[in-house]
Amino acid sequence: MKIVDAHSHLWLKQNTTWNGLPIKSRKNGRSIFLGEEVQMLPPFIIDGKNTAEVFLSNMDYAQVSAAVVVQELIDGCQNRYLQQVGEKYPNRFITCGMVNFFQPNLPLQGQILIDSGFKGLAIPGHRLLTDELRIQLNSQEMIKLFKQMEERDAFLSITLADGKQQTEELRDVIRTCPRLRIAIGHLCMANPPATPCWENEDWKRQVMLARYDNVFIETGGITWLYNSEFYPYPSAVRAIKEAAGLVGFDKLMWGSDYPRTITAITYRMSYDFILKTPELRDEEKTLFLGENAARFYQLQDLVDLPYIKNMSE
């Protein structure tokens, strides 16, 4: 089985603000996040740098052939670094550019990013609904950006907010740009166990966007969403099965949300619970952990990584 991670993050340094509050890297894996000190990275990353090389070491150990690196406004713009990563490790990383939503002419920004080598653009859509920033996904300027991406065969990695507002906005985009490859993140923000997502009609509507041919769903951060339950995340498995019941297993992709999720678990554990669950068939696991992503992101010649035994085995 070739495994592909459809949702991860890299940065050299966090140094930004969100809604007027700071986000800054500190030492020992910690960051100031919206006025609070949190464990943003594992504590052994003492310099605060979330680099491609450290991630590659985790990927090799966990036998993950390739990873898609998306972007988030809370990490600050990482275009320059991710362009370098994509050029240096083209067979291991697919990196996404991100436009500056606080600057004008988003279509031109997108064109420049695609011309510079990015195969896709990341849009943290749930960040576009705040007091600081409100942009409709189906606005005239955004549609121009998406049409341009469609023409250039660049994919869109997007996370939507809870509820139905952005679902309908993205539906307009899908109908206007039927050839634009779209990956919706975080399993459509599946609810934690206390409020099961499969009982939430708004969640179901968002998932069902993947009934369109060009739309897939990735599960980046699902171990964070179900952190209160912890490994082996039985409700997360249930949520994945419920989504598959709505759109089919051939539309779902695994994502880790590395590195934030591995402050609580190891990188391998972020998919190991899928391998070990008896609730899924082997063919479903193969599709979910790699084959669907290889098809969506047009990946070829994925590396074959050997299993390295732990010294404690």
N, C-alpha and C positions, 0 to 999 in steps of 0.2 A: 504494500500500500504506500503510495506517495502522498504525503500530508502537506497541505497548503493552509497557511494562516491568513485569513481574509481581513483581519483588522488588528493592526499594531501601531505603535507610536515610537518615534525616535526624536531626540533633541540633544543639542550640545549644552544648552542652558535654558532654563525657564527664567524669563525676565519680562513680565508683561503685567497688565491689569485687566480686570473684568468687572464691569459695573462699579468702577471706581475703587476696587479693592486689589491689593497687590498679589502677584503670584511670582515667587522668586525661589530659585534653587538655593539650598543651603548644604551643609555637609552631612555625611552619613546617611545619604538617601532621603533626607528630609527637605521639605519645601514649605515656604509660607504660602498658604493657599486660602485666599479670600479672608485674610486676617487671622488665620489659625495655622499653627505648625502641624503638619501631617507627615506621615511616612509615605512619600510619593514613590520611592524606589526601594528595593531591598537594601538593608543597612550596610551590606558589604560594598555597595557602590558609593564610596566615600567622597568622590569628587563631584557628585551631582550630575555627571555626564551620562546620558542614556544613549550610548553609542551603538553603531551598527556592529562593531566588533564584539562587544559583549553579547549582543543579541544573537549574533551568528554562533557564538559558543553555546548558548542555550539551544538554538535551533539544531545544531549538530548533535548535541547530547540527546535531545528529544526526538531526533530523526524527522525534523520538519524541513521539507525540501525548499520551500519558498515562502515569503511573507509579503503581504500588501501593507505598506506603511501609509496610513491616513494622517490627517492633521486635525487639530482642535484649537479653537481660539484661546482656550485656557492655557495652552502651552506656548503661545506666541507663534508667529510665522516662522516656519523652518524650511522655507523654499530653498535657500542657498545650500544648506547642509544636505537636504534630501536629494537635490539635484546631483551633488557629489556622490552620495551613496548609490544612487541609481546607475551612475556611470561606472563606479568602481566595482559593483557587485551585480551586474545585469541579470545573472542567472539565479540570484537568490532574493533580490528585493524588487518589488514593483512599487515605486514611490508616487504619491499624489501631491500635486501642487495645490495651493490654496490662494484664492484671490483675497485682496484686502477690501473687506466690505465697507470700511470707513472711507475709501477713496472712490472717485468716480470712474465711469467707463469700465464696468466689469467685463464686457465682451473683449475689449482690447487687452485687459489684464490676462484673461483666459487664453487668448491667442498667443501672447508672449510666453506663457507658461508651457503651453503645448509645443510651441516652436523650440523651446529650450530642452525638450526631451521627455517631459512628463507624459505618461500614458493615460493618466486620469486626473481628475480634480476632486478634492474632498470638500464637502460643505457640511459643517455642523449645524444643520437646519434648526435644531432646538435652541441654538444660541441666537437665532434671528427673531426671537419673540420677546426680547427683554425691553426694559425702559431705555437702555443704552442703544439698542439696535433693533429696528423692525423692518424687515424686508420680506415681501411676499415672494414665494417660490415661483409663482406664475405671473410676476410683474413683467412688463415689457422688456426691461433690461435683462432680467434673468432668462427669459425665453430666448433672447438673442444669444446669450451665453450658451444655453443648452443646444440651440440649433447649430451653433458653431462646433460644439463638441461632437454632436451627431455627425456632422459632415466630415470631421477629422477622425472619427471612430475612437474618440477618447471616452473612457467610462466615467461615470459619476458615482462616487461613494458618498452617501448622505445618511445622516441620522435625523429622524423626525421627532418632534415633541410628542408627549402623551396627548391623547385626545384625537379629535377628528379634523381640527382646523387645517393642519398642514397635509393631512391625508388627501383632502380634496384639492389642495393646491398642487400637490405632486401628481394627482390624477390628471389634471389639466396638462402638466408638463409631459406626461407619458403619452397622452393622446396627440399632443402637438408634435412630439419627437419620438415616433414609434420605433426608431432604430437606435436610440440612445441607450446604451447599456447602463443600467442603474442597479446598484447594490444598496439596499436599505440596511442600516446597521442596528446592532444591539437587540436583535430579534424583535424589532419594533417596540423596544423598551418594555419587554415583558415584565409584568408585575412580580414582586416578591411573593413568597408562599402564602403570606397572610391574606393577600387579595389576588387569587388565581387569575392569570391573564385570560385563561380559556372561558372565564365567566364575564369577560369585558368585551362588549360589542365593538367599542372603538378600536381595541387592539385587533380584533378579528378583521375589521375593515381595512386596517393598515396592512396586516399580513396578506390579505387578499389582493393587494396591489400586485403581488407576484404572480397572479394569474395572467397578467400581460406577459407576452413572450419575452420582452426585453428586460424584465425586472426579476432580480434575485434578492434573497435576504441572507445576511450574515449575522452570526451570533456573538460578535465581539462584546466582551464584558459580561457574558451570561453568568460567570462565576462570581462577578461583583454583584449582579442583580439578585443572586440567590446566596449571597455570602452568609446571611443569617442562618441558613440551613446547613451550609458547608458541605464538604466532600462526603459522599459521592453525588450530591445534588439531585436527589430523586425528582423534585419538582421542576428542575431545569430540564431534565430528560422528558418529563411530562409535557412541558411547554413546547419543546422541539417536536414531539410527536403530534401535539395539537396543531401546530403550524403546518406540519407535513400533511395532516388530514385535510387542511384547507387548500394547500397549493401543490402538494407532492414533494417527496424527498429530493427530487431532481432540481428543486429551486432553493435549497437551503445549503449554506456554507458555514463551516466552523471558523470562528475568530476568537482570539485570545484577549484582546485589549492589553497586550504586553506594553509597558512593564508594570502598570499600576496593579493589575490583578495578582502579580506574583510577590507582592508583599505578604500575602496570606497563604499562598500555595506555591509550589514549584511550577515552572513553565509546562513540564510534561503533564502535571496533574490537570492543567486547564483543558486537556482533551482526553486524558486517560480515563476519566469517568464515562466517556462515551464508548471507548473501546471495551470496557469491562461490564457495561450494563447488559443484562439479559433482555431488556425491553426493546432493543433494536436488533434487526437482522443484520448479518454481515454485509450484505449488499447495500443496505441503507447507511451503515457506517462508512463504507468505501466512498459512496457518493458524497456524503456530508463532510468527511474529513479531507477530501482532496479532489475527487473527479469533477465535481460541479465547479469548483473554483478554477481548476485548470481549463475547463471549457469557457467559463465566463471571462476570465482574464487573458485568455488566448495564450496559455503557457505551453511551452514545448521543451523537451529535453530536460525535464526535472531531474535534479541530482538524486542518486540513490545513496542513502546514508546507512552505514553499518550500525548495528547495535553494539554499544560499548558496555561491557559488564561493569557494574559497581564493584569496588573492592570488597564491599560487605556481603556480596552475594555468595 
